[in-house]
Every structure is written in C-alpha cells, then in structure tokens.
Amino acid sequence: MSDSVISVKTTRPKIDIADHAFTLIVVCLVGLVMNTVGPAIPIADGFVGMVVIYLISMVGLLLTRYAPFYLPSVAWISLVGIVATLPWTPGSEWIVAQAKSVNFLALATPALAYAGFAIAKKEIEVAKHSGWKLALVACLVFLGTYAGSVLVAELILRLQGV
C-alpha cells in the first residue's frame, strides 16, 4: 500500500461581476415595488434601504471573486452585512435604520415565486412517475407538521396556564 496523498483541488467559480450587478439592480427594483405596494413603505425610504442592501451584496460578491480564499457568495454577503451592522462599526446605526425600511417579506415573495416557476423539466417528470405516492407522502408530511405544531403550541399554553 502506498503512502500517496490524494489531493482534491476545488476551483473557484468565476463570477461575472457586471452580470451580477445588473441582475441585482433588477431584483432591487422588483423588491422596491413590492416594498412600496405591500407594506406601504414610502418609496424614498425603501429606495435608500435597497441601495444599502445592494452595496452590501456587491461588496460580498467582490470578496467572493477576489478574496485570497474561497467562501460562497452567500457567506461573504452575510459577513459583510454582519460587520456593517455591528455596533462598533462606524455608521452602523444609519445602515440599520435604512435597512429597517425594507420589508423582508417584500423581498422574499418575488424570490419564492421565481423559485416556483423555475421548476425544471426533470422535477416534473419525477412527479409524473411518482404520481399518487408523492402526493401521499406530501399529505402525510403536511399533516405531521401541522399536528406537531399543534402539540407544541398546546404544551406551551398548558405550561403557561392559559
């Protein structure tokens, strides 16, 4: 048996910054519309908050592309957002105040709708072949989740004496 070392080199994905910047602008505009229509936040407040979120995202993407070690873009963007809002970071109070004017659900709704539309042909074929078995498992999962939630809520309410 040899003492060879198996080396696995992971390649860093090449992020097209210009393409991501444009895509983020489109996403921010859709989010701004949803933020104004849904929770009725004034468009000027939402715009500044969206610009702050856009800048945090772009800094995270730049770090993903050029940092000396690789982390996924979601990790870099999260780290930038965390560092930008830490109490001892200069300007963090302003950043937090601007970000509060963006409703999370207003941003999540279009993203979830896109995810629903983006179901690939392969998933549809799997659903066709699974048929009633898939529907049965889905119903049982929903029922189990609901029953578990009811039991936990009932237990907490009884413990609180309500």
BADOPA-929380 format. One record per residue (C-alpha): x, y, z; chain; residue number from 1; residue in one letter. Coordinates in nm, 3 decimals, decimal comma, padded with zeros to 5 digits. Layout:
// residues N
px/py/pz/kette/nr/rest
X/Y/Z/A/NUM/a;
...
// end
This chain:
// residues 162
px/py/pz/kette/nr/rest
00,000/00,000/00,000/A/1/m;
00,148/00,335/-00,093/A/2/s;
00,153/00,647/00,120/A/3/d;
00,023/00,867/-00,156/A/4/s;
-00,187/01,167/-00,068/A/5/v;
-00,498/01,230/-00,267/A/6/i;
-00,529/01,595/-00,343/A/7/s;
-00,863/01,744/-00,431/A/8/v;
-00,842/02,095/-00,565/A/9/k;
-01,161/02,292/-00,565/A/10/t;
-01,190/02,552/-00,834/A/11/t;
-01,331/02,889/-00,751/A/12/r;
-01,630/02,976/-00,968/A/13/p;
-01,567/03,278/-01,187/A/14/k;
-01,833/03,533/-01,103/A/15/i;
-01,924/03,781/-01,372/A/16/d;
-01,948/04,095/-01,159/A/17/i;
-02,117/04,306/-01,430/A/18/a;
-02,384/04,041/-01,491/A/19/d;
-02,450/04,002/-01,118/A/20/h;
-02,460/04,381/-01,072/A/21/a;
-02,726/04,414/-01,343/A/22/f;
-02,927/04,121/-01,207/A/23/t;
-02,915/04,270/-00,857/A/24/l;
-03,040/04,603/-00,992/A/25/i;
-03,341/04,428/-01,147/A/26/v;
-03,406/04,234/-00,825/A/27/v;
-03,378/04,555/-00,619/A/28/c;
-03,624/04,734/-00,847/A/29/l;
-03,876/04,450/-00,817/A/30/v;
-03,816/04,445/-00,441/A/31/g;
-03,866/04,821/-00,424/A/32/l;
-04,200/04,794/-00,600/A/33/v;
-04,306/04,511/-00,368/A/34/m;
-04,181/04,708/-00,066/A/35/n;
-04,389/05,009/-00,168/A/36/t;
-04,706/04,822/-00,266/A/37/v;
-04,716/04,556/00,009/A/38/g;
-04,620/04,713/00,342/A/39/p;
-04,679/05,067/00,203/A/40/a;
-04,333/05,198/00,293/A/41/i;
-04,261/05,531/00,120/A/42/p;
-04,063/05,476/-00,197/A/43/i;
-03,785/05,718/-00,095/A/44/a;
-03,723/05,531/00,232/A/45/d;
-03,732/05,195/00,059/A/46/g;
-03,500/05,318/-00,216/A/47/f;
-03,224/05,418/00,024/A/48/v;
-03,259/05,091/00,214/A/49/g;
-03,246/04,896/-00,111/A/50/m;
-02,930/05,083/-00,217/A/51/v;
-02,768/04,987/00,115/A/52/v;
-02,861/04,621/00,063/A/53/i;
-02,737/04,640/-00,297/A/54/y;
-02,400/04,779/-00,188/A/55/l;
-02,360/04,514/00,083/A/56/i;
-02,439/04,245/-00,175/A/57/s;
-02,191/04,387/-00,427/A/58/m;
-01,911/04,406/-00,171/A/59/v;
-01,981/04,043/-00,081/A/60/g;
-01,970/03,942/-00,447/A/61/l;
-01,641/04,127/-00,497/A/62/l;
-01,497/03,943/-00,198/A/63/l;
-01,621/03,613/-00,342/A/64/t;
-01,438/03,688/-00,665/A/65/r;
-01,114/03,840/-00,533/A/66/y;
-01,058/03,727/-00,173/A/67/a;
-00,744/03,518/-00,117/A/68/p;
-00,956/03,221/-00,003/A/69/f;
-01,290/03,095/-00,126/A/70/y;
-01,620/03,119/00,054/A/71/l;
-01,957/03,102/-00,122/A/72/p;
-02,107/03,439/-00,209/A/73/s;
-02,391/03,395/00,042/A/74/v;
-02,130/03,363/00,319/A/75/a;
-01,939/03,673/00,208/A/76/w;
-02,256/03,880/00,169/A/77/i;
-02,374/03,771/00,514/A/78/s;
-02,037/03,855/00,669/A/79/l;
-02,033/04,199/00,509/A/80/v;
-02,386/04,264/00,633/A/81/g;
-02,298/04,148/00,985/A/82/i;
-01,980/04,357/01,002/A/83/v;
-02,159/04,662/00,858/A/84/a;
-02,423/04,647/01,131/A/85/t;
-02,205/04,572/01,433/A/86/l;
-02,246/04,844/01,699/A/87/p;
-01,879/04,949/01,686/A/88/w;
-01,872/04,981/01,305/A/89/t;
-01,881/05,350/01,207/A/90/p;
-02,217/05,434/01,052/A/91/g;
-02,384/05,112/01,162/A/92/s;
-02,679/05,296/01,317/A/93/e;
-02,754/05,463/00,984/A/94/w;
-02,717/05,135/00,793/A/95/i;
-02,954/04,957/01,032/A/96/v;
-03,205/05,243/01,011/A/97/a;
-03,202/05,230/00,632/A/98/q;
-03,227/04,851/00,617/A/99/a;
-03,527/04,861/00,852/A/100/k;
-03,719/05,042/00,581/A/101/s;
-03,702/04,731/00,362/A/102/v;
-03,957/04,463/00,445/A/103/n;
-03,807/04,114/00,427/A/104/f;
-04,129/03,952/00,306/A/105/l;
-04,147/04,204/00,023/A/106/a;
-03,809/04,074/-00,094/A/107/l;
-03,880/03,707/-00,027/A/108/a;
-04,211/03,689/-00,213/A/109/t;
-04,073/03,753/-00,566/A/110/p;
-03,777/03,521/-00,496/A/111/a;
-04,007/03,240/-00,386/A/112/l;
-04,237/03,299/-00,682/A/113/a;
-03,939/03,271/-00,917/A/114/y;
-03,828/02,951/-00,744/A/115/a;
-04,176/02,810/-00,803/A/116/g;
-04,162/02,899/-01,173/A/117/f;
-03,809/02,765/-01,209/A/118/a;
-03,905/02,402/-01,156/A/119/i;
-03,706/02,208/-01,409/A/120/a;
-03,846/01,958/-01,655/A/121/k;
-03,674/01,679/-01,461/A/122/k;
-03,873/01,755/-01,143/A/123/e;
-04,197/01,748/-01,340/A/124/i;
-04,103/01,408/-01,485/A/125/e;
-04,024/01,273/-01,136/A/126/v;
-04,363/01,397/-01,013/A/127/a;
-04,538/01,230/-01,308/A/128/k;
-04,365/00,897/-01,243/A/129/h;
-04,419/00,911/-00,866/A/130/s;
-04,785/01,002/-00,901/A/131/g;
-05,005/00,913/-00,606/A/132/w;
-04,707/00,807/-00,388/A/133/k;
-04,561/01,156/-00,398/A/134/l;
-04,898/01,312/-00,319/A/135/a;
-04,949/01,072/-00,028/A/136/l;
-04,606/01,148/00,121/A/137/v;
-04,666/01,524/00,081/A/138/a;
-05,003/01,500/00,259/A/139/c;
-04,852/01,296/00,543/A/140/l;
-04,567/01,544/00,582/A/141/v;
-04,812/01,837/00,593/A/142/f;
-05,033/01,654/00,842/A/143/l;
-04,737/01,560/01,061/A/144/g;
-04,601/01,913/01,058/A/145/t;
-04,940/02,056/01,148/A/146/y;
-05,002/01,800/01,424/A/147/a;
-04,653/01,856/01,566/A/148/g;
-04,708/02,232/01,571/A/149/s;
-05,044/02,189/01,744/A/150/v;
-04,893/01,962/02,009/A/151/l;
-04,605/02,202/02,081/A/152/v;
-04,842/02,501/02,099/A/153/a;
-05,081/02,312/02,328/A/154/e;
-04,797/02,205/02,557/A/155/l;
-04,662/02,558/02,584/A/156/i;
-05,007/02,702/02,653/A/157/l;
-05,072/02,443/02,926/A/158/r;
-04,733/02,510/03,085/A/159/l;
-04,814/02,881/03,094/A/160/q;
-05,152/02,810/03,249/A/161/g;
-05,355/02,958/02,964/A/162/v;
// end
